[in-house]
């Protein structure tokens, strides 16, 4: 289990997702928590990930893990 704090100032919750900006495509990518912290990405808790908004003219891509390959439902 990875226990990194949310990147938002004064937030005391653990991060569950990683946010990355792709400036060349005007895209915000929000996906599962990265296995290690990267200098150009931001780790967010559930609350801040849900409330995320993109700059005007940008799009948000949200990736979610649906389950492990080969696992039983």
N, CA, C and O atoms as CSV, one atom per row, in Angstrom:
chain,resi,resn,atom,element,x,y,z
A,1,UNK,N,N,0.846,-1.184,0.000
A,1,UNK,CA,C,0.000,0.000,0.000
A,1,UNK,C,C,0.891,1.248,0.000
A,1,UNK,O,O,1.901,1.305,0.702
A,2,UNK,N,N,0.503,2.230,-0.790
A,2,UNK,CA,C,1.251,3.477,-0.899
A,2,UNK,C,C,0.555,4.532,-0.048
A,2,UNK,O,O,-0.645,4.755,-0.206
A,3,UNK,N,N,1.282,5.175,0.842
A,3,UNK,CA,C,0.700,6.216,1.694
A,3,UNK,C,C,1.421,7.537,1.468
A,3,UNK,O,O,2.336,7.902,2.206
A,4,UNK,N,N,0.986,8.246,0.429
A,4,UNK,CA,C,1.521,9.576,0.166
A,4,UNK,C,C,0.424,10.584,0.433
A,4,UNK,O,O,-0.745,10.309,0.164
A,5,UNK,N,N,0.776,11.743,0.956
A,5,UNK,CA,C,-0.248,12.744,1.235
A,5,UNK,C,C,-0.758,13.401,-0.048
A,5,UNK,O,O,-0.078,13.406,-1.074
A,6,UNK,N,N,-1.951,13.946,0.034
A,6,UNK,CA,C,-2.527,14.727,-1.055
A,6,UNK,C,C,-1.640,15.960,-1.277
A,6,UNK,O,O,-1.123,16.535,-0.320
A,7,UNK,N,N,-1.470,16.354,-2.519
A,7,UNK,CA,C,-0.625,17.503,-2.862
A,7,UNK,C,C,-1.251,18.853,-2.531
A,7,UNK,O,O,-0.556,19.868,-2.516
A,8,UNK,N,N,-2.549,18.875,-2.266
A,8,UNK,CA,C,-3.222,20.140,-1.948
A,8,UNK,C,C,-2.787,20.631,-0.568
A,8,UNK,O,O,-2.705,19.851,0.381
A,9,UNK,N,N,-2.516,21.910,-0.469
A,9,UNK,CA,C,-2.049,22.515,0.777
A,9,UNK,C,C,-3.081,22.303,1.885
A,9,UNK,O,O,-4.277,22.507,1.679
A,10,UNK,N,N,-2.611,21.896,3.047
A,10,UNK,CA,C,-3.407,21.704,4.263
A,10,UNK,C,C,-4.347,20.505,4.214
A,10,UNK,O,O,-5.132,20.319,5.144
A,11,UNK,N,N,-4.299,19.694,3.177
A,11,UNK,CA,C,-5.121,18.489,3.119
A,11,UNK,C,C,-4.404,17.390,3.883
A,11,UNK,O,O,-3.216,17.151,3.666
A,12,UNK,N,N,-5.113,16.729,4.766
A,12,UNK,CA,C,-4.522,15.695,5.619
A,12,UNK,C,C,-4.826,14.277,5.136
A,12,UNK,O,O,-4.478,13.308,5.810
A,13,UNK,N,N,-5.473,14.148,3.976
A,13,UNK,CA,C,-5.859,12.834,3.471
A,13,UNK,C,C,-4.747,12.232,2.609
A,13,UNK,O,O,-3.882,12.939,2.092
A,14,UNK,N,N,-4.798,10.914,2.471
A,14,UNK,CA,C,-3.837,10.229,1.615
A,14,UNK,C,C,-4.263,10.321,0.161
A,14,UNK,O,O,-5.454,10.358,-0.149
A,15,UNK,N,N,-3.293,10.358,-0.715
A,15,UNK,CA,C,-3.562,10.430,-2.155
A,15,UNK,C,C,-4.060,9.084,-2.672
A,15,UNK,O,O,-3.642,8.026,-2.201
A,16,UNK,N,N,-4.954,9.148,-3.644
A,16,UNK,CA,C,-5.486,7.945,-4.292
A,16,UNK,C,C,-5.332,8.009,-5.809
A,16,UNK,O,O,-5.475,6.997,-6.495
A,17,UNK,N,N,-5.040,9.199,-6.329
A,17,UNK,CA,C,-4.907,9.386,-7.768
A,17,UNK,C,C,-3.705,10.284,-8.076
A,17,UNK,O,O,-3.226,11.020,-7.213
A,18,UNK,N,N,-3.236,10.210,-9.302
A,18,UNK,CA,C,-2.137,11.064,-9.750
A,18,UNK,C,C,-2.611,11.906,-10.924
A,18,UNK,O,O,-3.218,11.395,-11.865
A,19,UNK,N,N,-2.329,13.196,-10.859
A,19,UNK,CA,C,-2.714,14.156,-11.891
A,19,UNK,C,C,-1.468,14.586,-12.651
A,19,UNK,O,O,-0.426,14.870,-12.062
A,20,UNK,N,N,-1.599,14.628,-13.975
A,20,UNK,CA,C,-0.506,15.079,-14.830
A,20,UNK,C,C,-1.071,16.006,-15.896
A,20,UNK,O,O,-2.140,15.744,-16.447
A,21,UNK,N,N,-0.361,17.083,-16.186
A,21,UNK,CA,C,-0.759,18.002,-17.253
A,21,UNK,C,C,0.009,17.653,-18.519
A,21,UNK,O,O,1.224,17.460,-18.484
A,22,UNK,N,N,-0.706,17.573,-19.639
A,22,UNK,CA,C,-0.079,17.382,-20.947
A,22,UNK,C,C,-0.299,18.690,-21.698
A,22,UNK,O,O,-1.319,18.880,-22.362
A,23,UNK,N,N,0.663,19.573,-21.581
A,23,UNK,CA,C,0.515,20.920,-22.135
A,23,UNK,C,C,0.370,20.919,-23.650
A,23,UNK,O,O,-0.378,21.732,-24.192
A,24,UNK,N,N,1.066,20.029,-24.343
A,24,UNK,CA,C,1.007,20.006,-25.809
A,24,UNK,C,C,-0.381,19.639,-26.330
A,24,UNK,O,O,-0.737,20.007,-27.449
A,25,UNK,N,N,-1.175,18.911,-25.522
A,25,UNK,CA,C,-2.525,18.508,-25.924
A,25,UNK,C,C,-3.617,19.249,-25.164
A,25,UNK,O,O,-4.801,18.971,-25.357
A,26,UNK,N,N,-3.236,20.189,-24.304
A,26,UNK,CA,C,-4.196,20.904,-23.443
A,26,UNK,C,C,-5.099,19.917,-22.706
A,26,UNK,O,O,-6.324,20.030,-22.724
A,27,UNK,N,N,-4.461,18.954,-22.062
A,27,UNK,CA,C,-5.183,17.874,-21.404
A,27,UNK,C,C,-4.681,17.681,-19.978
A,27,UNK,O,O,-3.487,17.780,-19.695
A,28,UNK,N,N,-5.630,17.402,-19.092
A,28,UNK,CA,C,-5.328,17.026,-17.716
A,28,UNK,C,C,-5.620,15.538,-17.615
A,28,UNK,O,O,-6.732,15.106,-17.920
A,29,UNK,N,N,-4.642,14.749,-17.192
A,29,UNK,CA,C,-4.825,13.303,-17.075
A,29,UNK,C,C,-4.859,12.942,-15.600
A,29,UNK,O,O,-3.940,13.265,-14.847
A,30,UNK,N,N,-5.941,12.261,-15.191
A,30,UNK,CA,C,-6.125,11.845,-13.812
A,30,UNK,C,C,-6.295,10.336,-13.806
A,30,UNK,O,O,-7.233,9.808,-14.402
A,31,UNK,N,N,-5.391,9.647,-13.136
A,31,UNK,CA,C,-5.446,8.191,-13.141
A,31,UNK,C,C,-5.098,7.621,-11.789
A,31,UNK,O,O,-4.966,8.361,-10.814
A,32,UNK,N,N,-4.947,6.313,-11.722
A,32,UNK,CA,C,-4.603,5.660,-10.466
A,32,UNK,C,C,-3.293,6.212,-9.908
A,32,UNK,O,O,-2.452,6.715,-10.652
A,33,UNK,N,N,-3.135,6.114,-8.611
A,33,UNK,CA,C,-1.935,6.615,-7.950
A,33,UNK,C,C,-0.700,5.946,-8.537
A,33,UNK,O,O,-0.620,4.719,-8.596
A,34,UNK,N,N,0.256,6.751,-8.968
A,34,UNK,CA,C,1.501,6.238,-9.529
A,34,UNK,C,C,2.280,5.492,-8.451
A,34,UNK,O,O,2.152,5.793,-7.264
A,35,UNK,N,N,3.075,4.533,-8.861
A,35,UNK,CA,C,3.819,3.726,-7.895
A,35,UNK,C,C,4.882,4.528,-7.162
A,35,UNK,O,O,5.289,4.156,-6.061
A,36,UNK,N,N,5.335,5.624,-7.758
A,36,UNK,CA,C,6.280,6.502,-7.060
A,36,UNK,C,C,5.982,7.949,-7.426
A,36,UNK,O,O,5.424,8.226,-8.489
A,37,UNK,N,N,6.349,8.855,-6.556
A,37,UNK,CA,C,6.117,10.284,-6.792
A,37,UNK,C,C,7.018,10.782,-7.916
A,37,UNK,O,O,8.202,10.449,-7.971
A,38,UNK,N,N,6.455,11.567,-8.795
A,38,UNK,CA,C,7.193,12.156,-9.906
A,38,UNK,C,C,7.193,13.672,-9.740
A,38,UNK,O,O,6.216,14.233,-9.243
A,39,UNK,N,N,8.266,14.344,-10.143
A,39,UNK,CA,C,8.358,15.788,-9.919
A,39,UNK,C,C,7.346,16.632,-10.707
A,39,UNK,O,O,7.037,17.749,-10.293
A,40,UNK,N,N,6.831,16.132,-11.818
A,40,UNK,CA,C,5.909,16.928,-12.633
A,40,UNK,C,C,4.479,16.407,-12.587
A,40,UNK,O,O,3.700,16.629,-13.514
A,41,UNK,N,N,4.139,15.715,-11.506
A,41,UNK,CA,C,2.777,15.235,-11.324
A,41,UNK,C,C,2.328,15.565,-9.907
A,41,UNK,O,O,3.137,15.926,-9.052
A,42,UNK,N,N,1.035,15.436,-9.675
A,42,UNK,CA,C,0.461,15.789,-8.378
A,42,UNK,C,C,-0.396,14.634,-7.894
A,42,UNK,O,O,-1.193,14.084,-8.654
A,43,UNK,N,N,-0.236,14.268,-6.644
A,43,UNK,CA,C,-1.026,13.208,-6.047
A,43,UNK,C,C,-2.203,13.843,-5.305
A,43,UNK,O,O,-2.019,14.765,-4.511
A,44,UNK,N,N,-3.410,13.345,-5.569
A,44,UNK,CA,C,-4.618,13.922,-4.981
A,44,UNK,C,C,-5.433,12.872,-4.228
A,44,UNK,O,O,-5.435,11.696,-4.590
A,45,UNK,N,N,-6.119,13.310,-3.185
A,45,UNK,CA,C,-7.055,12.447,-2.457
A,45,UNK,C,C,-8.346,12.353,-3.272
A,45,UNK,O,O,-8.510,13.059,-4.268
A,46,UNK,N,N,-9.255,11.482,-2.847
A,46,UNK,CA,C,-10.524,11.308,-3.563
A,46,UNK,C,C,-11.302,12.616,-3.691
A,46,UNK,O,O,-11.815,12.937,-4.764
A,47,UNK,N,N,-11.386,13.356,-2.610
A,47,UNK,CA,C,-12.178,14.601,-2.604
A,47,UNK,C,C,-11.652,15.600,-3.633
A,47,UNK,O,O,-12.420,16.162,-4.415
A,48,UNK,N,N,-10.350,15.814,-3.624
A,48,UNK,CA,C,-9.785,16.792,-4.553
A,48,UNK,C,C,-9.793,16.283,-5.994
A,48,UNK,O,O,-9.911,17.083,-6.922
A,49,UNK,N,N,-9.672,14.994,-6.198
A,49,UNK,CA,C,-9.750,14.436,-7.555
A,49,UNK,C,C,-11.146,14.610,-8.139
A,49,UNK,O,O,-11.289,14.923,-9.321
A,50,UNK,N,N,-12.184,14.409,-7.315
A,50,UNK,CA,C,-13.559,14.553,-7.781
A,50,UNK,C,C,-13.894,16.005,-8.118
A,50,UNK,O,O,-14.665,16.266,-9.042
A,51,UNK,N,N,-13.322,16.944,-7.377
A,51,UNK,CA,C,-13.641,18.366,-7.562
A,51,UNK,C,C,-12.741,19.049,-8.590
A,51,UNK,O,O,-12.862,20.253,-8.818
A,52,UNK,N,N,-11.858,18.303,-9.197
A,52,UNK,CA,C,-10.886,18.855,-10.141
A,52,UNK,C,C,-11.575,19.504,-11.337
A,52,UNK,O,O,-12.518,18.951,-11.902
A,53,UNK,N,N,-11.095,20.672,-11.709
A,53,UNK,CA,C,-11.551,21.314,-12.941
A,53,UNK,C,C,-10.319,21.679,-13.760
A,53,UNK,O,O,-9.235,21.894,-13.216
A,54,UNK,N,N,-10.501,21.743,-15.059
A,54,UNK,CA,C,-9.391,22.044,-15.966
A,54,UNK,C,C,-9.454,23.503,-16.399
A,54,UNK,O,O,-10.512,24.130,-16.337
A,55,UNK,N,N,-8.332,24.037,-16.834
A,55,UNK,CA,C,-8.350,25.391,-17.379
A,55,UNK,C,C,-9.298,25.467,-18.583
A,55,UNK,O,O,-9.537,24.460,-19.251
A,56,UNK,N,N,-9.830,26.648,-18.856
A,56,UNK,CA,C,-10.749,26.834,-19.974
A,56,UNK,C,C,-10.088,26.387,-21.273
A,56,UNK,O,O,-8.955,26.766,-21.571
A,57,UNK,N,N,-10.808,25.578,-22.037
A,57,UNK,CA,C,-10.298,25.078,-23.314
A,57,UNK,C,C,-9.540,23.763,-23.188
A,57,UNK,O,O,-9.131,23.192,-24.198
A,58,UNK,N,N,-9.347,23.279,-21.979
A,58,UNK,CA,C,-8.651,22.015,-21.751
A,58,UNK,C,C,-9.670,20.915,-21.518
A,58,UNK,O,O,-10.823,21.180,-21.178
A,59,UNK,N,N,-9.232,19.677,-21.705
A,59,UNK,CA,C,-10.092,18.537,-21.409
A,59,UNK,C,C,-9.480,17.712,-20.281
A,59,UNK,O,O,-8.271,17.747,-20.053
A,60,UNK,N,N,-10.332,16.972,-19.582
A,60,UNK,CA,C,-9.876,16.092,-18.508
A,60,UNK,C,C,-10.088,14.655,-18.945
A,60,UNK,O,O,-11.186,14.276,-19.352
A,61,UNK,N,N,-9.038,13.860,-18.859
A,61,UNK,CA,C,-9.132,12.424,-19.103
A,61,UNK,C,C,-9.020,11.737,-17.755
A,61,UNK,O,O,-8.024,11.903,-17.051
A,62,UNK,N,N,-10.039,10.962,-17.391
A,62,UNK,CA,C,-10.041,10.241,-16.112
A,62,UNK,C,C,-9.939,8.751,-16.407
A,62,UNK,O,O,-10.801,8.172,-17.067
A,63,UNK,N,N,-8.877,8.147,-15.908
A,63,UNK,CA,C,-8.675,6.713,-16.062
A,63,UNK,C,C,-8.972,6.035,-14.743
A,63,UNK,O,O,-8.564,6.512,-13.684
A,64,UNK,N,N,-9.686,4.919,-14.808
A,64,UNK,CA,C,-10.016,4.171,-13.606
A,64,UNK,C,C,-9.630,2.707,-13.805
A,64,UNK,O,O,-9.761,2.169,-14.905
A,65,UNK,N,N,-9.168,2.082,-12.766
A,65,UNK,CA,C,-8.847,0.661,-12.803
A,65,UNK,C,C,-10.128,-0.104,-12.496
A,65,UNK,O,O,-10.738,0.082,-11.443
A,66,UNK,N,N,-10.525,-0.961,-13.420
A,66,UNK,CA,C,-11.770,-1.697,-13.259
A,66,UNK,C,C,-11.565,-3.030,-12.539
A,66,UNK,O,O,-12.521,-3.575,-11.987
A,67,UNK,N,N,-10.370,-3.557,-12.532
A,67,UNK,CA,C,-10.093,-4.838,-11.900
A,67,UNK,C,C,-8.843,-5.451,-12.493
A,67,UNK,O,O,-8.369,-5.033,-13.550
A,68,UNK,N,N,-8.328,-6.426,-11.815
A,68,UNK,CA,C,-7.114,-7.099,-12.287
A,68,UNK,C,C,-7.461,-8.054,-13.420
A,68,UNK,O,O,-8.539,-8.647,-13.428
A,69,UNK,N,N,-6.559,-8.201,-14.367
A,69,UNK,CA,C,-6.739,-9.139,-15.462
A,69,UNK,C,C,-6.705,-10.551,-14.876
A,69,UNK,O,O,-5.793,-10.910,-14.131
A,70,UNK,N,N,-7.719,-11.342,-15.230
A,70,UNK,CA,C,-7.767,-12.712,-14.772
A,70,UNK,C,C,-8.380,-12.883,-13.385
A,70,UNK,O,O,-8.484,-14.012,-12.904
A,71,UNK,N,N,-8.791,-11.795,-12.727
A,71,UNK,CA,C,-9.408,-11.941,-11.412
A,71,UNK,C,C,-10.880,-12.285,-11.567
A,71,UNK,O,O,-11.502,-11.980,-12.585
A,72,UNK,N,N,-11.417,-12.915,-10.557
A,72,UNK,CA,C,-12.828,-13.294,-10.588
A,72,UNK,C,C,-13.692,-12.127,-10.126
A,72,UNK,O,O,-13.307,-11.375,-9.231
A,73,UNK,N,N,-14.851,-11.984,-10.737
A,73,UNK,CA,C,-15.759,-10.880,-10.385
A,73,UNK,C,C,-16.591,-11.206,-9.171
A,73,UNK,O,O,-17.404,-10.387,-8.742
